[in-house]
Amino acid sequence: MASGSMTGASKTSQPPSGLQVWLKDTASALKELAELVLTSPTAVIGMLIVLAWVFVAIFAPLLTRYSPLEQDYKFINKPPNAQHILGTDNLGRDVWSRVAYGARTILSLGPISVFVAFLVGLVLGLPAGYYGGWVDEVVMRVLDSLMAFPTILLYMIIISALGPSPVNVVIAIAIGGSPGIARLVRALTMDIRTREYVSAAKLRGDHDITIMLREILPNCRGPLIVDFLLRIGYAAFYIGTLGFLGLGLPPPTPDWGGMVQEGHSRMIANIWPVLSATLAIVSLVIGLNMFADGLREESMRYQ
């Protein structure tokens, strides 16, 4: 009986697994994020705008009557009417359908490109801030060389070399955004590495990678979440800009920037494709920026 009770006690006193700790930390972070959002009117308005476009992107087939690629030469450059609520473009394609399906394009490429940029930024910024010395010097010189180029020029160089495609747009935005992310991660790491819990982890004999991922990175999540949201807004703007310059997604893919590029020379005859796509880009970028700014203001208030 005694051995059985000891066995049961040992089972109940086992420390939580890494997955359990990660799930608990994630739930805590999401709860904290939700509280910050709900206490900021700016963040709530921004979130509603973004969620509206997410809804349009997900349910585009149900919200549109036509395929975004369907051409009807009987209805070329028509203003809004009963059949086409935002009119048609120079090829007779329904503008609303192209806007709705274009939301899918920008809401998938934007977050994916920023996520890749964050992975690169974390890989470069964490070691640079943690170790310092020659590691920091080498990483910073590489970042400075990339940041010497204007952002849009760097994107244009990369896509001109690789060719316009969804993958290459993601690569370009990831390369252009990673230096700024790495510098932010480096600065946060240099501050957090002097904290007592990091020193305690070193005394326990934890590996440097373990310390960076389990002690430092989770304590950077507040500024990184805000920066992530802001960069999605920037990515949406740059994807639209690249589309306007003819360096975005190849036609006939529904693309807001491409719609502006195709229709800007015909604005006198038909302004609706350009106006609809421009307002879509502006509203999404404003929504993302309001969401991020509201979170930043609330997080600074509670610090």
LORORO-729515 format. One line per field, with one value per residue (C-alpha): residue number from 1; residue in one letter; x, y, z. Coordinates in steps of 0.02 Angstrom, whole numbers, plus 32768, in hexadecimal, padded with zeros to 4 digits. Each point is the difference from the previous one (the first is absolute). Layout:
pos: c(NUM ...) $
code: c(A ...) $
xx: c(X ...) $
yy: c(Y ...) $
zz: c(Z ...) $
//
This chain:
pos: c(1 2 3 4 5 6 7 8 9 10 11 12 13 14 15 16 17 18 19 20 21 22 23 24 25 26 27 28 29 30 31 32 33 34 35 36 37 38 39 40 41 42 43 44 45 46 47 48 49 50 51 52 53 54 55 56 57 58 59 60 61 62 63 64 65 66 67 68 69 70 71 72 73 74 75 76 77 78 79 80 81 82 83 84 85 86 87 88 89 90 91 92 93 94 95 96 97 98 99 100 101 102 103 104 105 106 107 108 109 110 111 112 113 114 115 116 117 118 119 120 121 122 123 124 125 126 127 128 129 130 131 132 133 134 135 136 137 138 139 140 141 142 143 144 145 146 147 148 149 150 151 152 153 154 155 156 157 158 159 160 161 162 163 164 165 166 167 168 169 170 171 172 173 174 175 176 177 178 179 180 181 182 183 184 185 186 187 188 189 190 191 192 193 194 195 196 197 198 199 200 201 202 203 204 205 206 207 208 209 210 211 212 213 214 215 216 217 218 219 220 221 222 223 224 225 226 227 228 229 230 231 232 233 234 235 236 237 238 239 240 241 242 243 244 245 246 247 248 249 250 251 252 253 254 255 256 257 258 259 260 261 262 263 264 265 266 267 268 269 270 271 272 273 274 275 276 277 278 279 280 281 282 283 284 285 286 287 288 289 290 291 292 293 294 295 296 297 298 299 300 301 302 303) $
code: c(M A S G S M T G A S K T S Q P P S G L Q V W L K D T A S A L K E L A E L V L T S P T A V I G M L I V L A W V F V A I F A P L L T R Y S P L E Q D Y K F I N K P P N A Q H I L G T D N L G R D V W S R V A Y G A R T I L S L G P I S V F V A F L V G L V L G L P A G Y Y G G W V D E V V M R V L D S L M A F P T I L L Y M I I I S A L G P S P V N V V I A I A I G G S P G I A R L V R A L T M D I R T R E Y V S A A K L R G D H D I T I M L R E I L P N C R G P L I V D F L L R I G Y A A F Y I G T L G F L G L G L P P P T P D W G G M V Q E G H S R M I A N I W P V L S A T L A I V S L V I G L N M F A D G L R E E S M R Y Q) $
xx: c(8000 808C 8059 7F5F 7FDF 80B2 7FEC 7F60 8051 8093 7F8A 7F9E 809D 8049 8029 7F95 803E 8045 7F5F 7F97 806C 7FF6 7F43 7FEF 8071 7FA3 7F56 8041 8045 7F5C 7F9D 8072 7FF0 7F42 7FFC 806D 7F94 7F5B 803F 8035 7F7A 8083 8033 7F4A 7FD9 809C 7FDA 7F4F 8042 807E 7F80 7F89 8083 802A 7F47 7FFB 809B 7FC0 7F50 802A 7FAB 7F5E 8008 801C 7F98 808E 80AC 808B 8046 7F5B 7FFD 7F60 8021 7F4C 8023 80A7 8028 7F51 7FD8 7FAB 7F5A 7F88 806B 80AC 7FF9 80AC 7FF9 8074 80B2 8047 7FEE 7F4F 8035 7F99 805C 7FB2 8035 80B3 8002 7FBB 8078 808D 7FE4 8032 80A1 8037 7FC7 8062 80A0 800C 8001 8068 8087 8005 8007 8096 8051 7FE8 8050 8098 8002 7FF9 808C 806F 7FC8 7FFD 80B7 803C 7FAE 8029 80B7 8034 80B5 8034 7F5A 7FA2 807C 7FF0 7F42 7FF0 8070 7F96 7F61 8048 802D 7F4C 7FB5 806C 7F86 7F57 7F7D 7F9D 80A1 803C 7F59 800B 80B2 7FD3 7F62 8051 8088 7F8C 7F64 7F50 7FAA 7FAE 809A 8076 7F92 800C 80BD 8015 7F97 8053 80AF 7FCF 7FA9 8077 8088 7F89 7FB9 80AF 8032 7F65 801E 80B7 7FD3 7F7F 8079 808C 7F8A 7FB6 80A4 8031 7F64 800A 7F9D 807C 8090 7FA3 7FEC 80BB 8024 7F8E 806E 7F7B 8040 800C 7F7D 7F8A 801A 7FDF 7F61 7FB7 803A 8021 7F8A 7F5D 8028 8011 7F53 7FA8 8068 8013 7F43 7FE5 808E 7FBB 7F56 804D 806B 7F6A 7FB8 80A4 8004 7F50 8034 809E 7FA5 7F87 8090 805B 7F60 7FEC 80B4 7FDF 8071 7F7A 7F9A 7FF7 7F57 7F75 8014 7F8A 8075 7FCF 80A1 7FEF 7F4F 8041 808B 7F88 7F7D 8061 8014 7F43 7FC6 7FA5 7F96 7FEE 803D 7FAF 8089 8085 7F91 7FC6 80AE 804C 7F7B 8019 80BB 7FED 7F79 8063 80A1 7FA3 7FA9 80A3 8058 7F71 8000 80BC 8001 7F73 805D 80A0 7FAA 7FAB 809E 8064 7F79 800E 80BE) $
yy: c(8000 8076 7FDE 8017 80A7 8037 7FD0 8063 8095 7FF9 7FFD 8095 8064 7FEF 80AA 8038 7FD2 807F 7FF8 8024 8096 8041 7FED 8059 808F 800F 8005 8084 8069 7FF4 8033 8094 8031 7FF6 806E 8083 8000 8012 8092 8065 804C 801D 7F49 7FC7 806B 7FC4 7F4C 8010 8046 7F73 7F7C 8045 7FE3 7F55 7FD5 803C 7F9A 7F60 8009 804F 7F74 801E 80BF 800C 7FCC 7FF6 7FB5 8084 7FBE 7FFA 807A 8044 806F 803C 805A 8059 8097 8007 8067 7FAE 7FB2 7F79 7F73 8045 8062 8050 7FFE 7FA5 801E 8011 7F44 7FF3 7FAF 8022 807D 7FC5 7F4D 8037 8069 7F71 7F7E 807F 8007 7F48 8029 808F 7FB1 7F62 8049 808C 7F97 7F75 8079 8056 7F57 7FCD 80A8 7FE5 7F54 804C 8092 7F8D 7F92 8099 806F 7F84 7FC8 80B1 8045 7F6C 7FE7 80AF 8013 7FC5 7FA6 80A3 805D 7F88 7FFA 80BD 801E 7F8A 8057 80AC 7FCE 7FCA 809A 8071 7FDE 8059 7F7C 800A 8004 7F62 7FAB 8035 7FBE 7F57 7FE6 803F 7F7D 7F72 802B 802D 7F73 7FE7 7FA5 8088 8088 7FA5 7FEF 80B8 8040 7F85 8039 80B8 7FF1 7F8D 8083 806F 7F6B 7FBF 80A9 8004 7F4E 802A 8099 7FA0 7F6F 8072 8045 7F5A 7F9E 8060 7FCC 7F8D 7F72 7FF7 7FF7 7F77 7F9C 800E 7FC2 7F6A 7FD5 8020 8006 80AB 7FD3 7FC7 80A4 8067 7FA0 7FE2 8093 8091 7FEB 7FED 80A2 805B 7FD2 80A4 8072 7F76 7FE6 80BA 8006 7F66 8052 80A3 7FA3 7FA4 80AC 8033 7F5C 801E 80AD 7FC0 7F6F 807E 8071 7F70 7FD1 80B2 7FFE 7F5E 7F9E 7FAB 7F69 7FD3 801F 7FCD 7FDC 8072 8080 80AA 8052 7FAF 8043 80B1 7FE4 7FBD 8087 80A0 8029 7FEF 8061 8083 7F7A 7F90 802E 7F71 7F7A 807C 804F 7F58 7FB5 809E 800D 7F47 8016 809F 7FB8 7F60 805E 807C 7F72 7FA3 809E 8031 7F51 8004 80B4 7FDC 7F69 8064 808E 7F89 7F99 809E 803A 7F5F 7FFF) $
zz: c(8000 802C 7F5D 7FA1 8053 7FDE 7F4A 7FF4 8053 7F89 7F6B 803D 8025 7F52 7FB2 7F6C 7F54 7F85 7F9B 809B 802C 7F4D 7FFC 80A7 7FC9 7F5A 8057 8078 7F70 7FA0 809A 801B 7F49 8006 809C 7FAC 7F64 805C 8069 7F67 7F8F 7F79 8003 7FFC 7F67 7FA7 802B 7FBA 7F5C 7FEF 8030 7F7D 7F78 8048 7FF3 7F4C 7FD5 804F 7FBA 7F58 7F9C 8061 7FF7 7F44 7F69 7F83 7FF2 800E 7F5B 7FA1 7F6D 7FB5 7F69 8002 80A4 7FEA 806F 8048 809C 8096 7FD3 8039 7FB9 8030 80A3 7FE2 7F43 7F89 7FC0 7F51 7FE2 8042 80A4 809C 806D 80A3 7FDE 7FDF 809E 806A 7FBA 8007 80BC 8005 7FA6 806E 80A4 7FDC 7FB6 8082 809F 7FB0 7FC7 80AA 8059 7F96 8022 80BB 7FF8 7FAB 8079 8097 7FBD 7FE9 8090 8091 7FF2 7FDA 809C 806F 7FD6 7FCA 7FCC 7F53 7FE5 8018 7F93 7F6D 8008 800E 7F6A 7F96 803A 7FDF 7F4E 7FDF 8053 7F93 7F71 7FFE 8026 7F5F 7F99 8056 7FD9 7F4B 7FEF 804B 7F9A 7F60 8019 8032 7F9B 803B 805F 80AB 8044 7FC5 804C 80A7 7FEE 7FD5 8091 8079 7FCE 8008 80A9 805E 8026 8062 805D 8029 8046 806E 803F 8020 8069 8066 801B 803B 8084 8039 8007 809D 8061 8096 7FB4 7F70 807C 805E 7F5F 7FE0 80B0 7FE1 7F6B 7F7B 7F4E 7FAF 7F7E 808B 805C 7F65 7FD2 80AD 8068 7F89 7F6C 8064 805C 7F5A 7FC4 8027 7F8F 7F7F 7FF0 7FE3 7F82 7FA7 7FE9 7FC4 7F82 7FBA 7FD8 7FAF 7F9F 7FC0 7FC5 7FAB 7FAD 7FB7 7FCB 7FAB 7FA6 7FC3 7FBF 7FA2 8076 8068 7FD2 7F48 7FAB 8001 80BB 8065 804D 8044 7FC7 7F56 7FF1 801D 7F81 7F7C 8018 8023 7F47 7FE7 8097 7F98 7FAD 8099 80AE 805F 7FF6 803B 8085 8046 8009 804A 8088 8027 8018 8066 8073 8023 8025 8070 805C 8020 803A 8073 804B 801E 8041 8079 8045 8010 805D 807A 801E 8025 8079 8066 8006) $
//
